[in-house]
Amino acid sequence: MRPSTLRALNRAAELTRQNRLTEAMLIAEPVILIADDIEGEEIRRWLLDHVADFTGENHQNSKELP
C-alpha cells in the first residue's frame, strides 16, 4: 500500500475515534476509490486488522474466534 494511503487511513482512524466521522470519510474515501485491485485488497485487510484503531476498543480478530 502506498505511504499516502496508509497516512490517510491512520488519520481517518484518529478522526473517527474523536467522533469526527464526516471528516474521516472525506479523507479516507478518495484514497479508497482510486485504489487499484491490489491496493484495494491491502486496504481491506488493513481495515479488518485495525478495527480497534477506529473504535478505540479491543476487538478479537475473526481468525482467533473458536
C-alpha positions as CSV (number, residue, x, y, z in Angstrom):
1,M,0.0,0.0,0.0
2,R,1.3,3.5,-0.8
3,P,2.5,5.5,2.2
4,S,0.0,8.3,1.3
5,T,-2.9,5.7,1.5
6,L,-1.7,4.5,4.9
7,R,-1.4,8.0,6.2
8,A,-4.9,8.8,5.1
9,L,-6.3,5.6,6.8
10,N,-4.4,6.3,10.0
11,R,-5.7,9.9,10.0
12,A,-9.3,8.7,9.3
13,A,-9.0,6.3,12.3
14,E,-7.8,9.1,14.5
15,L,-10.7,11.3,13.4
16,T,-13.2,8.5,13.9
17,R,-12.0,8.0,17.5
18,Q,-12.7,11.7,18.0
19,N,-16.3,11.3,16.7
20,R,-15.5,13.2,13.6
21,L,-16.8,10.6,11.1
22,T,-17.6,13.1,8.3
23,E,-14.1,14.4,8.2
24,A,-12.7,10.9,8.4
25,M,-14.8,9.8,5.4
26,L,-13.7,12.9,3.5
27,I,-10.1,11.8,4.0
28,A,-10.4,8.0,3.5
29,E,-13.0,7.8,0.7
30,P,-10.8,9.4,-2.1
31,V,-7.9,7.1,-1.5
32,I,-10.2,4.0,-1.3
33,L,-11.9,5.0,-4.5
34,I,-8.7,5.4,-6.5
35,A,-7.1,2.2,-5.3
36,D,-6.4,-0.4,-7.9
37,D,-7.4,-4.1,-7.2
38,I,-4.2,-4.9,-5.4
39,E,-4.1,-1.8,-3.2
40,G,-7.9,-2.2,-2.6
41,E,-7.2,-5.7,-1.2
42,E,-4.4,-4.3,1.0
43,I,-6.8,-1.6,2.3
44,R,-9.5,-4.2,3.1
45,R,-7.0,-6.3,5.0
46,W,-5.7,-3.2,6.9
47,L,-9.2,-2.2,7.8
48,L,-10.0,-5.6,9.1
49,D,-6.8,-5.8,11.1
50,H,-7.2,-2.3,12.5
51,V,-10.8,-2.2,13.7
52,A,-9.7,-1.1,17.1
53,D,-7.9,1.9,15.6
54,F,-11.3,3.2,14.5
55,T,-13.3,2.3,17.6
56,G,-10.7,2.7,20.3
57,E,-11.8,-0.7,21.6
58,N,-10.1,-4.1,21.5
59,H,-11.9,-6.5,19.2
60,Q,-11.0,-10.1,18.7
61,N,-9.9,-10.9,15.2
62,S,-12.3,-13.3,13.4
63,K,-9.3,-15.7,12.8
64,E,-8.9,-16.0,16.6
65,L,-12.6,-17.0,17.2
66,P,-13.2,-20.6,18.2
